[in-house]
Amino acid sequence: MNFYHKLTPLNLYLLSVLCFVAANLIRNNSIIGYYVFLVFGVICFILGLTKRIQSK
């Protein structure tokens, strides 16, 4: 949990973008991997959003 506190909202946003790009790249090859990356990207985006709101 200490690792999460060191991440900035920008890092979480960039990680979510990378997950969305990776999901689109493997969409035709692995449908399970597509959904894993998609869900992980959404989770990272929501965590970044909540961290941004709490820092204000």
URLINZI-V419161 format. One record per backbone hydrogen bond with DSSP energy under -1.0 kcal/mol. CO is the residue of the C=O (numbers start at 0). NH is the residue of the N-H. Records with the same first field share a line. If there is no record, write none. Layout:
CO = NH, NH
This chain:
0 = 4
7 = 11
8 = 12
9 = 13
10 = 14
11 = 15
12 = 16
13 = 17
14 = 18
15 = 19
16 = 20
17 = 21
18 = 22
19 = 23
20 = 24
21 = 25
25 = 29
29 = 33
30 = 34
31 = 35
32 = 36
33 = 37
34 = 38
35 = 39
36 = 40
37 = 41
38 = 42
39 = 43
40 = 44
41 = 45
42 = 46
43 = 47
44 = 48
45 = 49
46 = 50
47 = 51
48 = 52
49 = 53
50 = 54
